[in-house]
């Protein structure tokens, strides 16, 4: 369930002209940028980009980058990009930073196989390297095996499950992840090749056998990047809505809000399931997500996020 509120009909040419006008004169008219772009679907935003380029022979994205700054600029930039291109940018930023590989896990486990393939194509087009090539060059060992396996996976998306396989692989995961006496390679094989439906059946069987969820106490302060990525893989496959709720909660709870994480969740889920994430957030925290975000952000950045949440400031 999306939170984005967009008109059924709009004129890309009129929107492009209004945006151009907002850039002219003394100072940028940020309100117009938010009003237009914050109320357009992905298809409508791409129409505006094409119309703007046809009329003004200028890339709207580059013009926006020069007109607005800071967290507001990053949020608008990521919103205007096509989803696959946006995820390619997020993946590249993660690889270059060498930390928070959770973003790679999110992209490769939450998206559908076709969407993930589109991200890989977009990455190759933008950076002239494959996503798996860059990941392999910047990681080692089990972390490399897991991440490369995830981004190159093309999972079956049907509802069929094999109960016996779920039983066997619940024990493989238990030995590797909990007891640390099995093979991480086997655990990686299971997590990177099985369908999400099969894996959820495996996680449920694990809970039935061992009386606790597989992710319980999987990571602690001493966990390395591989263990964190393994934990995130299980969380995102098992219930990505609860995972995203926790991402936002942790981002807001931090001493100094993690704006990048907040932006990532709001921008990437506003047209998908942000309403459900917001409902889970409220149940977990007894605070409306828009109120929590409004309290921790400010200015045009706050107004833009609230617009994507379907709430005007």
WOKAUR-V644545 format. One record per run of one state. SS is the DSSP state (A for helix, B for strand, O for the rest). FROM is the first residue (numbers start at 1). TO is the last residue. If there is no record, write none. Layout:
ss;from;to
SS;FROM;TO
SS;FROM;TO
This chain:
ss;from;to
O;1;11
A;12;23
O;24;29
A;30;37
O;38;41
A;42;56
O;57;59
A;60;67
O;68;69
A;70;80
O;81;82
A;83;97
O;98;101
A;102;110
O;111;112
A;113;127
O;128;130
A;131;138
O;139;140
A;141;151
O;152;162
A;163;178
O;179;183
A;184;193
O;194;195
A;196;210
O;211;224
A;225;238
O;239;239
A;240;253
O;254;258
A;259;269
O;270;273
A;274;285
O;286;288
A;289;296
O;297;298
A;299;308
O;309;313
